[in-house]
Protein backbone atom coordinates (compact mmCIF):
# COMPACT_ATOMS: atom_id res chain seq x y z
CA UNK A 1 0.00 0.00 0.00
CA UNK A 2 1.46 3.37 -0.99
CA UNK A 3 1.89 6.35 1.31
CA UNK A 4 -0.42 8.39 -0.91
CA UNK A 5 -3.11 5.72 -0.57
CA UNK A 6 -2.61 5.64 3.21
CA UNK A 7 -2.91 9.44 3.36
CA UNK A 8 -6.06 9.36 1.23
CA UNK A 9 -7.61 6.74 3.47
CA UNK A 10 -6.64 8.75 6.57
CA UNK A 11 -8.15 11.94 5.14
CA UNK A 12 -11.34 10.01 4.30
CA UNK A 13 -11.47 8.72 7.87
CA UNK A 14 -11.03 12.28 9.21
CA UNK A 15 -13.83 13.50 6.92
CA UNK A 16 -16.17 10.78 8.18
CA UNK A 17 -15.38 11.70 11.79
CA UNK A 18 -15.80 15.44 11.09
CA UNK A 19 -19.19 14.87 9.44
CA UNK A 20 -20.51 12.58 12.16
CA UNK A 21 -23.57 13.74 14.06
CA UNK A 22 -22.12 13.14 17.50
CA UNK A 23 -19.76 15.68 19.03
CA UNK A 24 -16.53 14.17 20.27
CA UNK A 25 -12.88 14.94 20.87
CA UNK A 26 -12.11 13.04 17.67
CA UNK A 27 -14.52 15.24 15.72
CA UNK A 28 -12.84 18.40 17.06
CA UNK A 29 -9.40 17.14 16.04
CA UNK A 30 -10.62 15.99 12.62
CA UNK A 31 -12.23 19.37 11.87
CA UNK A 32 -9.05 21.26 12.82
CA UNK A 33 -6.82 18.91 10.80
CA UNK A 34 -9.04 19.16 7.72
CA UNK A 35 -9.12 22.96 8.00
CA UNK A 36 -5.40 22.88 7.14
CA UNK A 37 -6.30 21.36 3.76
CA UNK A 38 -5.74 17.86 2.43
CA UNK A 39 -2.18 18.66 1.36
CA UNK A 40 -1.29 19.83 4.87
CA UNK A 41 -2.88 17.16 7.07
CA UNK A 42 0.49 15.56 7.78
CA UNK A 43 1.94 18.99 8.58
CA UNK A 44 -0.93 19.64 11.01
CA UNK A 45 -0.21 16.47 13.00
CA UNK A 46 3.56 17.00 12.90
CA UNK A 47 3.26 20.62 14.07
CA UNK A 48 0.83 19.66 16.81
CA UNK A 49 3.16 16.90 18.00
CA UNK A 50 6.20 19.20 17.92
CA UNK A 51 4.70 22.46 19.17
CA UNK A 52 1.39 21.59 20.84
CA UNK A 53 -1.75 23.65 21.27
CA UNK A 54 0.23 26.20 23.26
CA UNK A 55 1.68 27.40 19.94
CA UNK A 56 -1.72 28.80 18.95
CA UNK A 57 -2.04 26.56 15.90
CA UNK A 58 -5.46 25.25 17.00
CA UNK A 59 -7.66 28.24 16.33
CA UNK A 60 -10.56 26.97 18.40
CA UNK A 61 -8.37 26.63 21.52
CA UNK A 62 -6.48 29.91 21.72
CA UNK A 63 -8.46 31.87 24.29
CA UNK A 64 -9.18 30.79 27.86
CA UNK A 65 -12.92 31.15 27.33
CA UNK A 66 -12.66 28.69 24.41
CA UNK A 67 -10.58 26.14 26.31
CA UNK A 68 -12.95 26.38 29.27
CA UNK A 69 -15.98 25.72 27.04
CA UNK A 70 -14.12 22.82 25.39
CA UNK A 71 -13.21 21.39 28.81
CA UNK A 72 -16.77 21.66 30.10
CA UNK A 73 -18.20 20.11 26.92
CA UNK A 74 -15.84 17.11 26.97
CA UNK A 75 -15.28 16.88 30.73
CA UNK A 76 -15.87 13.14 31.10
CA UNK A 77 -13.69 12.21 28.12
CA UNK A 78 -10.93 14.55 29.26
CA UNK A 79 -10.90 13.13 32.80
CA UNK A 80 -10.82 9.61 31.37
CA UNK A 81 -7.80 10.51 29.18
CA UNK A 82 -6.09 12.14 32.16
CA UNK A 83 -6.67 9.07 34.31
CA UNK A 84 -5.38 6.72 31.59
CA UNK A 85 -2.29 8.89 31.14
CA UNK A 86 -1.58 9.01 34.87
CA UNK A 87 -1.92 5.24 35.13
CA UNK A 88 0.46 4.81 32.20
CA UNK A 89 3.15 7.05 33.70
CA UNK A 90 2.54 5.91 37.28
CA UNK A 91 2.13 9.35 38.80
CA UNK A 92 -0.24 12.31 38.83
CA UNK A 93 -0.09 14.71 35.91
CA UNK A 94 1.63 17.99 36.70
CA UNK A 95 -0.72 20.84 35.85
CA UNK A 96 1.32 24.05 35.98
CA UNK A 97 -1.39 26.58 35.15
CA UNK A 98 -5.09 27.05 34.30
CA UNK A 99 -6.50 23.57 34.91
CA UNK A 100 -9.23 23.70 32.25
CA UNK A 101 -6.88 25.22 29.69
CA UNK A 102 -4.11 22.72 30.33
CA UNK A 103 -6.43 19.70 30.26
CA UNK A 104 -8.26 20.90 27.14
CA UNK A 105 -4.93 21.16 25.33
CA UNK A 106 -3.78 17.82 26.72
CA UNK A 107 -6.98 16.09 25.57
CA UNK A 108 -6.80 17.62 22.10
CA UNK A 109 -3.14 16.65 21.67
CA UNK A 110 -3.66 13.14 23.06
CA UNK A 111 -6.69 12.54 20.84
CA UNK A 112 -4.70 13.74 17.82
CA UNK A 113 -1.83 11.41 18.74
CA UNK A 114 -4.18 8.42 18.96
CA UNK A 115 -5.85 9.28 15.62
CA UNK A 116 -2.48 9.73 13.93
CA UNK A 117 -1.05 6.48 15.29
CA UNK A 118 -4.15 4.55 14.21
CA UNK A 119 -3.90 5.71 10.61
VENNOR-V926366 format. One line per field, one symbol per residue. phi: phi as a letter, one per 20 degrees, with the letter a starting at -180 (. if undefined). A space follows every 50 residues. Layout:
phi = ???
//
This chain:
phi = .fffffffffffffffffeffefbgfffffffffffngfdffggfffffe dmfgfnfegeceegfffffggffdgffffffffgffffemaffedfbhgf fgfffgfffffffffffef
//
